Amino acid sequence: MNFDVTTERLSGQQVVISPAGEVDLYTAPELKQELLDAIESGATDVIVDLTRTTFIDSAALGVLVGAVRRLRERDGRLSIVCSERSIRKIFEITGLDRVLAIHASRQEALGVVGSAV
């Protein structure tokens, strides 16, 4: 499967970034750039929707942790949508499920973001 990433601005500060395919050493820089662009354009509530993501590795995890740090500097937050058990397990094994807000659906993540604004 080829890699693709789309960005949807829901409001001035809310953005959903949706990678599709494998996010690994080769494709993580593209995800990182999408996140940086969103943050630099003023997004403080960023949702990364992994629904169409088939695999992530340590490079992808590093990109997500870096985004969390940048957003926290701006009083923002990063939320993850992940329904795939194998990907969710990676967050649990690494302990990142305690650092990242992980939601089972996009609607759930949007509800949390919406209630915090």
C-alpha positions as CSV (number, residue, x, y, z in Angstrom):
1,M,0.0,0.0,0.0
2,N,1.2,3.4,-0.8
3,F,1.6,6.1,1.8
4,D,-0.6,9.2,1.8
5,V,-1.4,11.8,4.3
6,T,-4.3,14.3,4.3
7,T,-5.0,17.3,6.5
8,E,-8.4,18.7,7.2
9,R,-8.8,22.0,9.1
10,L,-12.0,21.9,11.1
11,S,-11.5,25.4,12.5
12,G,-8.7,27.9,13.0
13,Q,-7.2,25.8,15.8
14,Q,-8.5,22.3,15.1
15,V,-6.9,20.0,12.5
16,V,-7.3,16.3,11.7
17,I,-4.3,14.7,10.0
18,S,-4.9,11.3,8.5
19,P,-2.0,9.1,7.3
20,A,-2.9,6.1,5.2
21,G,-0.6,3.1,4.7
22,E,2.6,2.4,6.6
23,V,4.2,5.2,8.7
24,D,7.8,4.1,9.0
25,L,11.3,5.4,8.7
26,Y,10.7,6.4,5.0
27,T,7.3,8.0,5.4
28,A,7.4,9.5,8.9
29,P,9.1,12.7,7.6
30,E,6.0,13.4,5.5
31,L,3.8,13.0,8.5
32,K,6.2,15.2,10.5
33,Q,6.0,17.9,7.9
34,E,2.2,17.8,7.9
35,L,2.2,18.1,11.7
36,L,4.7,21.0,11.7
37,D,2.7,22.9,9.0
38,A,-0.5,22.5,11.1
39,I,1.2,23.7,14.3
40,E,3.0,26.6,12.6
41,S,-0.3,27.7,11.0
42,G,-1.9,28.0,14.5
43,A,-3.4,24.6,15.2
44,T,-3.5,23.9,18.9
45,D,-5.9,20.9,18.8
46,V,-4.5,18.3,16.5
47,I,-6.0,14.9,15.9
48,V,-4.0,12.2,14.2
49,D,-6.5,9.7,12.7
50,L,-4.7,6.4,12.3
51,T,-7.8,4.6,11.0
52,R,-6.3,4.0,7.6
53,T,-2.8,3.4,8.9
54,T,-1.6,-0.2,8.6
55,F,1.7,-0.1,10.4
56,I,3.8,2.3,12.6
57,D,7.4,2.0,13.8
58,S,9.6,3.9,16.2
59,A,10.1,6.7,13.7
60,A,6.4,7.4,13.6
61,L,6.3,7.3,17.4
62,G,9.1,9.8,17.6
63,V,7.2,12.1,15.2
64,L,4.1,11.9,17.4
65,V,6.1,12.6,20.6
66,G,7.8,15.6,19.0
67,A,4.3,17.0,18.0
68,V,3.1,16.6,21.6
69,R,6.1,18.6,22.8
70,R,5.5,21.4,20.3
71,L,1.8,21.5,21.0
72,R,2.3,21.6,24.8
73,E,4.6,24.6,24.3
74,R,1.6,26.4,22.8
75,D,-0.9,25.0,25.4
76,G,-2.2,22.7,22.8
77,R,-2.9,18.9,22.6
78,L,-2.5,16.0,20.3
79,S,-5.1,13.2,20.2
80,I,-4.8,9.9,18.4
81,V,-7.6,7.9,16.8
82,C,-6.7,4.3,16.7
83,S,-9.1,1.4,16.4
84,E,-6.6,-1.2,15.1
85,R,-5.6,-3.5,18.0
86,S,-2.1,-4.2,16.7
87,I,-1.2,-0.5,16.4
88,R,-2.8,0.3,19.8
89,K,-0.7,-2.4,21.4
90,I,2.4,-0.5,20.2
91,F,1.3,2.5,22.2
92,E,0.7,0.3,25.2
93,I,4.0,-1.6,25.1
94,T,6.0,1.7,24.8
95,G,3.9,3.4,27.5
96,L,2.8,6.1,25.1
97,D,-0.8,5.3,25.9
98,R,-0.2,7.2,29.1
99,V,1.3,10.2,27.3
100,L,-1.0,10.4,24.3
101,A,-4.8,10.7,24.4
102,I,-5.9,7.7,22.4
103,H,-9.5,7.3,21.2
104,A,-11.3,4.5,19.5
105,S,-13.1,6.8,16.9
106,R,-12.8,10.1,15.3
107,Q,-16.1,11.2,16.8
108,E,-14.8,10.4,20.3
109,A,-11.7,12.4,19.7
110,L,-13.7,15.3,18.3
111,G,-15.9,15.2,21.3
112,V,-13.0,15.5,23.7
113,V,-11.4,18.3,21.7
114,G,-14.7,20.1,21.3
115,S,-15.4,20.0,25.1
116,A,-12.0,21.4,25.9
117,V,-12.4,24.5,23.7
